[in-house]
Amino acid sequence: MQAKKQTIIGAPLDGRTVIVRADYNVPLASDGSIRDDTRIRASLPTLRALLGRGCRVVIVSHLGRPGGKRVPALSLAPVANRLARLMGQRITFLPEAIGSQVRDTIQKSAPTSLILLENLRFYPGEETNDMAFARALQQSTGAEYLVQDGFGIVHRAQASTEALGHVIPAVAGLLVEKEITALAPAIDHPARPLTVVLGGAKAVDKMPLLARSIQQADHVLIGGVIATAILQRLGAKVGKSQVDAQAAGLVDAIIAQAQQRARQLGRSLDDFLVLPRDVGVGRSKDSHERHDIDINQVQPSDIILDIGAASANRFAGYITSAKTVVWNGTLGYAENETFARGSVRVAMAIANTPGIVSIIGGGDTANFVHHIGLGEDSFTHVSTGGGASLAFISGESLPGIRILLDDHSRV
């Protein structure tokens, strides 16, 4: 691992009780069923490896944002059922995460048992990184080690990801090791040209990644609300489109950085920071009526909901000429198929270009490529972490990685 941290491979875990911090924050359908179990499947290698070493495995996770209160619709019970089916063995699900019921059940369980505790975010101490809650987790479970395997949450300093690592030793699971091993080379030593594709609905969250991409990439292709913010600042009319006010205040610095980088590369700004020249507009996100128009033809009543067909083809051209592509964030309102066309075009260009290193940055982007029928084998790596992969690629220090034991045997 780039961070030179211990993993379960070298740690003395045989026969011990361990807490596995997984990320089972899976998307749910309106009836409460699991729409995509990718994150559950991603945890299976670590669970099987620990069971193979005679460990009693206590799994903890969060689901949704219950705000420190018990919300029945966000119980992990459906996850326990799906996990049991995938593992092919019984899972003991407990409706609590701490307390005497947890302690008594785990003490009576056999070695190689799999136990899933209730949603950690039902407890206010989880999201506040409360040391008392972390100690309660350890005391209730009797765990001797924390196995950090929820890559999608390692960028958050929470009780189960950070504070608990100060109570018991913490090591990386196989998923966390796989994620960092896959992401680090593509960012630190990429095959060039390196093309970064950025989109999504939270422009301000993407600014650190955009700033780093400008310094490292050969081309940066922009869609989503971040493109709208930049286009507006460059003088384009964006109608009733969503513009992130926080991001808008950062756009001038981004444009200045991009201009400087373009000069270093001997390119025009338009050939480096590649923005849509045409856009797909509608009157609402739920509309099934779409019009592709030049960016200079956007009317006051229009909402920009996708990149246009010509821009999607232009983006695809940059992708097919690249050696490394990193994609984070859909390029339009992809929940509506009418405005998913740009993202589909880009996804297919990445998947069908032979010989490139392709990294899909987790979260909504990973869900999207799975939704349109592209499997894990269509890309070099599909991350399980949206915000985590974003933070890692941006060069941030991740709390859930920092607390892992150092591995002095690794150079």
N, C-alpha and C positions, 0 to 999 in steps of 0.2 A: 504494500500500500504506500502511496506517496507520503502519507502522514507518518509512516513508520510506527504503526500501532500494533499491539498484539491482537491476534484473532483467536477464534476458538481452536484453530489447528494446533497451536503450541501451548495453550493454556491448560493447567492441571484440573480439568473439569470432570474426570471420570467418577461416576457415581454420586456426583454432587447435585444439590437442588439449585437450579438457576432460574433467574427471571429473564425471559426473552422480551425485549421491548420491540414489538412488531408494529407495523403501520397497516392496520386494517380499516383505514378510513375510506371505505369503498363506496362507490356511488349506488344509491338506492332508488328503486322505482317507486311510484306513488303508492303501491300496495305493500311497500316495505321489503320487497324481494331485492336481492343483490343483482344489479345490472351488469357489473363487470368484476370478476374475481381475480384480476391480474395480480393485485397486491397480496392476496392470500396465497396464490400459487407461488409467488416469488419467495415466500418465507419457508416453503417446504424443504429445500435442501438443508437449511440450518437446523430445522426441527428434526429431520431424519438423522443428521450427523450427531446431534446431541443425544437422541434416543439410542443411537448405536454405541454410545459411550456410557450407557447406563444412567443417564441423567434423569432426574425428575424435573420436568419442564413446566414452568409456570409462565404463561403468555399474558402480557398486558398490552393494551392498545387504547386508542380513543376512536370515536366515531362522531363526526359532525361537531356542532358547537352548542352543546346543551347549557353552557354558561354556569357550570358548577352545580347544576340541579339535575334531579333524576327525570329524564324524559323517556318514557317507555318506547317511543318510536325510534330511539337511537340506542337501544339495547344491542349488545353484541351477541345476543342469542342466535340470530340468523347466521352470523359469522361462524359460530361454533358448529352449527349444523353443516354448513358448507365445508368447513375445515375437516370435520369428521369424515365426510364423503371423500374429500381429496386425499386425506391421509390413509383412509381405509382402516381406521381404528377409532375406538371410543374416545370422545373428548368430554371431560368433566367441565361443565360450565357452572360458574358460581355467580349469583346475582349481586355479589359485593366484590369490592377490590381490597378491602382491609377488614380486620375484625376477627372475632373468635371463630365464626363459621369458616372463614378462609383458613385460619391457622389449623383448626381441628381436621378439616378435610384433607389438607396437604399432608399433615403429619400421619394420617391413616392411609394415604395413597401408596401404591406400590411403586418401586423403582420403574423407570421408563413410562410413568404416567404423563399424560398431557392434560393440563388444566388451564382453562381460559377464564380470566377474571372479567368482571363487568367493566363497562366503559369508564376509563380513568377520569374523563372530564365531567362525570357526575359529581366529582369532588372538587371544590374550589381550589384546594391546595395544589392540584396538578398544574394548572396553567400559571399559577403564581410562583412556581418553582420552590414550593414550600419544603424546607428541610424536615419539618415534623411529619409531613405527609410521606416524604421519601423514607423516613425511618419506620413509619407505620407499615409501609409496603414491605420493607425488609423483615420486620418483626412478625408480620402476619404470615408471610410466605416461608420464612426461614432460609431464604436464598443466600447463597454464598458468593455468587457472581452475577453480574449484570451482563447480558449479551445484547449488545446494541445492534439490532437488525432491521429497524424501521428507518430506512434511509430518508423517506419522505418527511420525517419529523426531526432529523438531527440538527436542523438549523434553528430549532426552537429551544430555548433554555427553560425546560419544564421539569417537574419533579422526577418523572420517570426517565428523562433523557439526560439530565445534568445533575441535579442534586443527589440522586440515587448513586451516581458514580463516585460521590464523596463518602458514601456509607459503606459500600462494598466495591471490590475491584470490578472494573468494566473492560470488556474486550469486544472486538467487532465480530459480528456474525458474517456468514458467507455472502449475504446480500450486500451489506455495507462494503465489504471488501471488493466485491464484484463491481459495484457502482463506481467507487473511487478509482479502481484500476482501469475501468473503461473510460471514465470522464477525463482523468488527468492528462494522458498523452495527447488527446485530441485538442486540448487547450494549450498545454505547455509546449508541445513539439508537433504541431499539426503538419500533415502533408499539405502542400500548397498547390493551387490557390485554396484558401480557407474562406468559405462563404457562410455567414451567419444570417439566419432568417428569424426575425422577431415579430411577434404579434401579440394577441391577447387583449383582455378587457381591462387590465390594471396597468396603465401606462407608467405610473410613478414607481411601481415595483420593478419595472424593467429598466429603469434608468441606470442603475449600477452596471447591469449586464451590457447595456448599450454602450456605456462609456468605455468599458473594458474591451468590448468587441471592436470599437472604433480604433483602439490602439493595436489590436492584434490581427484583425481580419483583413482580407484583400477586398471583400465586398460585403456590405451589410444591406440586406433586403428587409424593408419595413412594411408591415401591414397593421391591421387592427387600430385601436384607438391611439396608439403611439404615433402611427402615420398621420392620423387626423390632426393631432396636436402639432406636429412638425409642419404639415402642409398649411395649416391655418397661420402659423407664425411666419411662413414664407409668403403669405399673402393670398392664399386660396380661400374661397368661400366654402364653408362646410355645412351650411344650412342648419338643420336641427340636430346635427350629429353630436354624439357624446364627446365632450372634451374634458379631460382630467385637469382640473384647475391646478393641482399640485404639480403635475407634470409640465404644464404650460410654463411655469416659472423656471423650469430647468432646461427648456428647449434651446434658448440662446447659447448656453454653454455647450450643449451637444452639437449644435450646428457649427460653432467655432472650432470644436475639436475635430469634427468631420472634415472641415475645410483644410485644416492643417494637415491631417493625415492624407487627404486626397493629394495635396501638393507634394508630400513626401513620396507618394507612389507614382507621381506624374500623371494623375488622372483628374478628370473633372469631378466636381462634387456629385453630379448626377450619375456618374459611372461608379462611384464609391458608395455613397449613401443612396440606395436605390429606392425611390418612393413610387407609389402608383401614379401613373399618368391618366388612367381612367379608373372609375370606381363603379361598383354595383350599389344602386340606391333603392330605397323603398320608403314607404310612409310610416312603417312601424316594424319592429323586430319580428312580429308575428305575420307580417304580410307575405303572401305568396306571389306577389307581383314585383318584378325586378326590372330595372332599366340600367344598362351599362352606358355611362356617359363620360365624356372628357372631364377631368377634374375642374376645368374652368367653366363648365356648364352646370354645376351644382346649383339648384334653386333653393330659396329660403325654406321651402317646405320639405326638402329632401333630407333623408338620413343616410349617411354613408355606412353601409353594412357589409361591404366586401371590397376586395380589389377587383378591378374589371378584368374582362377576358384577355384583352391585349396585355395588360400588366402581368397577369398570371403567366402568359406565354413568355413574356420577357424575363420574369423571375425564373421560369423553368430553364431558360437559356443559360443564365448564370450558374444554375445548379448543375447542369450537364457538363459545364466546363470546369467544375471544381474538383478538387481531390479530397477535401473534407467539408462536410456540411453539418452545421449545428442548428437545429430548429427548436425554438421555444415560443409557443403561442400561436393559436390559429389566426388566420389573416382576415377573418370576418366573423360575423355572428353565426358560427358553424352549427349551433344548436338547431337552426332552421336550414334545411337542405337547400333552400333557395339561395341562401347567402353563404353556403359552404363550398361553392364551386372553385374559388381561388385556392382554398386550402386543399381541396381534392387534387387540383392540378399540381400543386407543389409537392404534396405527398407522393403522388405517382411518379413525378420526375425524380424525386430522391430514391424511391424504391426501385425504379427501373434503370437507373444509371449504373452501369457495371464499374466495379473497381474503386468506388469512393468509400471513404469512411463517413458513416452517417450516424449522428447522435440525435435522438428524439428526447427532448427535455422534460419528460414526465408530465404529470398532472393532466390538464385538459388536452394537451397535445397527444399524449400517449392514448388517452381514452378515444380521441378522435381517430387516430390511425387504426385502432382496433375496430372501432365502429364501422369504418368503411371497408373492413375485411382484410387489412394488411397485418400479417403476423409478425412475430418477433424476428423471424428469419428474413424479413424484407429490409432490415436495417442492421447496422453494426451493433447498435445498442439502443434499447428503449428504456429510459430511466423510469423508476417507480416514484421518483420525487420531483414534483413541480417546483415548489419554492426552494427545496433543498438543492436540486441540481442548479437552479438559477443562482443561489447563493454561492455554491461551490465554484461554478464557472466564473462568477464575478470576483473570485479571490477572497471571499469572506472567510473568517475563521468560524467554524461550526461548533457550537457548544457541545453537541452530542459526540463529536469526534475528539475535541480537546480533552475530554475527561477519560478517554480510553488509556489503558496502560501503555507506556512506551515499550517498544520492542527493540532492545539494544542489540539484538542479534542481526537486525536487518540494516543494511547499509543503504 
